Amino acid sequence: MKKICVVTGTRAEYGLLRWVMEGIRQSPVLELQLIATGMHLSPEFGLTVEAIEEDGFQVDRQVEMLLSSDTAVGVTKSMGLGMIGFADALADLKPDLMVVLGDRYELLSAAAAAMVARVPIAHLHGGETTEGAFDEAIRHSITKMSHLHFVAAEEYRRRVIQLGEEPDRVFNVGGLGIDNILRLELLSREELEAALDFKLAPRNLLITFHPVTLEHNTSGEQMDELLAALSELPDTGLIFTMPNADTEGRALFEKIEAFCAQHPRARAYTSLGQLRYLSCVQHVDGVVGNSSSGLLEVPSFKKGTVNIGARQQGRLRAESVIDCAPERTSIRAALDELFSPEFQSRLTWIDNPYGNGGASDAVVKYLEKCPLNGLLKKKFYDYFPAESPASPR
């Protein structure tokens, strides 16, 4: 049995990992170990570790690292605490492989601890770019500490190889989030209203706006512009999901709560969970904000996304994504386009560049057959764009 240790720190990333975890748990040759950290352990962010346990997973270790601070100093100290906690957890669990997904600072601590502990790392959703957030540098740093790579598109596979990773260790499996859409039985409109305790309006939007971490003190101003544009919409229900535990995040919490207190058609939720979140996407008229979900999963619903600002700049996107500046006039123009009959009629023909599902099974099957010995010592692969490295089969 290969001991596969999965690390999760946020509600969104857990949603992407869920079916990989289930596949590992059901495998006859893999043993699942699970470490929960970050926002999962914080009541402020919904204590979502309980949702993981309700899904039937055993959390083997909890690594407390999140300080009650959204300053740069607080986040940096959280990373240090995380590295200490992961060092202890890995010494206890002794996994054969660690699995991490994405670009959060919690995972940078986990990967650094695993690297020193000589635990090979499999990295999911590498090679992507988000030029407006320091997640960009974290993602590529984790790539260089990792030994197996499962990416969501061929462009991302080429980028991981460009970073010096050997082509036969980089696998294009597609986007993991699409598996949730295919496997979960989503709520009907009436069931969703009951689950939210919120009556949907004639038109509805799902809004998620995270801090833009590579800009100084702009998040609050950008949120003000977004809220001003939303306040002008008639007969529109507004469902907010709260931002992540990032620098300047608390100011956004306060602004959203104040807005919802003044607008009866608006409601905010600390954490919707995957079922309610995806059910919302199914029943709303569009998604607004700067979350990666608007680019990765929402196109599979044939729904439009208003993507605000620079946070997701550089990511592949479907034609259902409307990019706009973080200014109320630009946001309002994008919302008008989203609701227009012409745009809505084009959504039927949208293809999601992140595939049609099956990524989770592909990851698990490879982990089952992959020999883990000999992974630690890597060669730097010199890749030049004129080359076209073949995908491993």
N, C-alpha and C positions, 0 to 999 in steps of 0.2 A: 504494500500500500504506500502510495506517495502522499505525504502530508502537504496539502496545499492551503496556505494561509492567506485568506482574503482580508484586506483592510478597507474599511469604509468609514467616512467621516461626515457625510452629508446625506440629506434625504434624496437629492437628485441623483447622486452617484450610486447610492444603494439601489435606486430604481433601475439603473442600467446594469448593475451587477447581479440582480436578483436571480435571473435564470441561469447565469453561469454558476452561482452558488448552488442552486437546486441541482444542476447537472453534476457538479462535483459530489454533492451529497448522495445522489443516486448511483454514482459510478461504482462498479465493483472493484476498481483498482485505485481509486482516489479517496483520500480522507479529508474532509473539510475542517479547517480551523478558521475561526472568525474573530477578528479584532475590531471593536467599535471604538470610535474616538470622536473628537471635535464636537460638532453641533449635535450629534446623536445623544450625547450625555448631558446636554444643557436644557433645563426647563425653559429657559428664555427662547429656545428655538424648537420647542415642542417635545423634548425628551424622546426623540424618534427611535431610540434603541428599543423602546417598548413595541413599536410597530414591527421591528425586525423579529423580535421574539414572538409576536402574535402571528407572524408568517411561518412559524415553526422552526426557526433557526436557533441554535444554541450559540450564544456569545461567549467565547472562551476567555477573552480578556477584554477589559475596558481600560483604555489609556486616556486618563484625564489630562487635558492640555489647554483647554479653552479658558483664558482669563476673561474677567468681566471688563473688557476694554476693547474699543475698536480703533485705537490709535496704532500708529506704526510700531511704537515701542511695545505695546501690548501684544500685537500679533507676533513680533519677533521673539518675545519672551515665551509665547505659546509654542512656537516652533522648538525652542530649546527644551521646554518641559516635555514636549512630545518625543523628542529624541531620547530623553532619559527613560520615559515610559516604554517606548518601543524596544529599547535595549533589554529591559527586564522581561518584557513579554516574549521576545524572540528567544531569550535564554531559557525560558520556561517551556515554550511550545516546541522548539527545535524543528521548525518546518523544513521541508525539502525544497519548497518554492514559495515565494510571496507573490500575490497578485494585487496590483494597484491599478486604478483607472483615473486617467485625466491629469489634472494640473493644479490641484489644491495644495496650499502650503502644508496642511496636515500630512499629505502623502510624501512631500519632500523630506520631512522628518523620518517617516517610516522607511523610505528608500535609503536614506543615508545610514540609518541604523542597520538595515539589512545588508548593505554593501560591506560595512565593517565586520558584521557577523558572518560574512561569507555565505549568505543565503541568496541564491539566484532569484531574480525578479522578472516577472512577466508584466509588461506594461500594456494597458488597453487604451485605445483612442489617442495614441501618440501621433506626432507628425502634423497636427493641426496648428493653426495660427489664430491668435486673438491679440491683435496688436495694441488694444487699448487697456490691457490688464497685465499685471506682473505674472499672471498665470502662464503667459507665453514663455518666459524664461524658465519657470518651474517645470513646465511640461517637457521642454527639450533637455533640461538637466536630468530629469527622471529617465528619459530615453537613454542618456549616456550611462546611467547607472544600471540599466536593465539589460536582460540577456535574451528575452523573447518579446516580440512585439506583435500585437494584434491591432490593426488599423482599420479605419472605416471607409477608406476610398483609395484608389490607386495613386492619386496625387499625394496623399499622405504617406503611402508606402515609399514612394520615391524620395520624399523628404527625409524620412527616417534613415534610408540608405545613404542619402546625401550627408547625413550627420556621422557617417562612418560605420553604420551597423551592417552586418553581413546579410546579403539578400535572402539566404536560406533560413534566416531567423525572423523574417518580417513577413507577416501574413495579412492579406487584405480580406477581412471577414465581413465587412459592412458595419453599419451602425447597430449598437446593442439595443438602443431604445425602441427600435421597431418591434423587437420580440415582445415587449410589454403590450403593445397595441394588438398584436395577434393573439396573445395568450390570455389576457385578462378579459373577463366578461364585464364590459363597461355598463355603467348605470344608465337607465332610461332618464328622460328629462324629469319625470316626477320623482324617481328615486334620488336623483341628484339634488333636486330642490329640498327634499327631506334630509338628505345627508349634510347639506350645507346650512339648513335652516334659513334659506334665502330664496325668495321668489324671483325667478328669472324674468327679465323684461322683454319687450318686443325685439330689442337688439341687445347683445351682450358681448363683453370683451373680457379676456383673461389677461391680467397685467402682472408682469414680474420685471422689476428693475433693480439691478445690482450696482454697487459702487464701481466706478471706473478707476481702478487702483493705480494706474500710471499717470493720473492727472491729480494735481494738487487742489483740494477743496472745491471741486466742481460738482460732486455728486448731489449735494443739496440743491444747488442752482438748477441742475438738470431735472431733478425731481419736481421742483417748482414749475418748470416749463411744461413738463408732462401733465401735471395735475391741472394746470391752467387750461391746457388743450382738452383734457377729458371733461372738465367742468362745463364746457360749452356744448356737449353732446346731449341732444334731447332723447328721452325714452330709451336710455341705454343702461343696462345693468353692468356694474363694474366689479369684477372679482379680483382682488389683489392677493398675491402670494408674497410673503415677506422676503426681504433680501437675505443673502448669506452673511455669515460672520466674517466680514471683511472690513478693512479700514473705512471709516466714515459711515458704516452701516447703520448705526443707531440713529443718526439724524434722519435717515430715510424712514425708519420705523415710525418715528414721531410724526413726520409729515403725513404719512399714509393714515395713521390713526386719527389725526386731526381732520383730514379730508373726509374720511368715512363718517366721522361724528357729525359732519355738516351736510352730508349727502345721503339720503335714505336709500338710494339705489346703489350704494357702494358698500362693500363688505371686505374685510381683510382677514386672512387666515395665516397663522404662523407656519403651519405645514398642512398641506392638503393630502399628502400621501399619493402614491402612484394611481390608485384606483380613482379617487376623486379628481385628481389633476387631469388625467387623460379623459375622464368622463366630461370634465369641463371643456376641454379642447373639442370634444365631439359635438357639444351642444352650443358653444358660443359662435359668434360670427367672425372672430379673429383673435389673434394673440398679439399683445403689445409689450414692448420693453426691450431688454438687451440680454435675455437668457439664451443659452445655447440650444435649449429645447425648441425655440422658435425656428431654428434652422435644421436641427437634426430629426425631430420627430413630427412636428406640426404639419409639414408638407404631406406626410402619409395620410393625413385626415382630409386632404384637399381643402385645407383652410389657409387663409392668408396670415402673414406675420408682418407687423410693423416693427422693424428693427432700428432702434434709436442709438445714434452715436457710434463711438469707435470701439466699444468693448469686444464685439465679434468681428471686427475688421480682419479680413484675410481668410475667413472660413468659406468653404464651398457652400453655395446656397441655391435653392430652387427658385424658379421664376415666381413662386408664390410669396417671396420675401420682398417687402418694400423698405428700402433703406432711407433714412431721413436724419437730418441734423437734430441735436438735442435742443431745439428751439420751438416754441409753441406754434408758430406759423408753419414751420416745416412738418411738425408732428400732425397738426390739424389737416394739412394738405394730404399727408399720407393716410390719415384716417378716412378722409373723403374718398380717396382712391380705393381703399380697402372696401368701403361700403358700396362702391359704384357697381351697377349691374354689369358693366363691361368687364371689370376685374373679376367679379364673382363668377361670371360665365366662363372665364379662362381657367379657373381652378380645376375643372373637371379633367383637364389634360396634363396636369402637373405630374412630373416624375420626381421622386425623392432621390437626390444623388447619393444618399447613404444606403441604398439598396432596398430589398423587399423582405428582410428578416432572415433568421437562421444563424446570426452571428454567435449567439450564445452556445449553440450546439457545436459549431465549428471550433470554438475555443476549447470546449471541454474535450472533444475528440482528439484534438492535438495534444492536450495535456496528458491524456491517457496513453498515447503512443510515444510521446517524446521522451527519450532518455535524458535524465536531468544531470547525470554526471558529465563533467567536462564542459559545463556551461560557463563557469566563472571566468576563465581566462579568454578574453575576447581579442580578436584581431581587428584593427582599424581598416575598414574597407574603403579604398580610394575610389570614389564614384565620380564620374564626369558626366554631365548632362547628355553628351552624345551617345553614351551607352544606354542600353535598355535592358536592365537586369530582369531576367525571367522570374516569374512568380514560382515559388516552390509548390510542388504538388503533393 
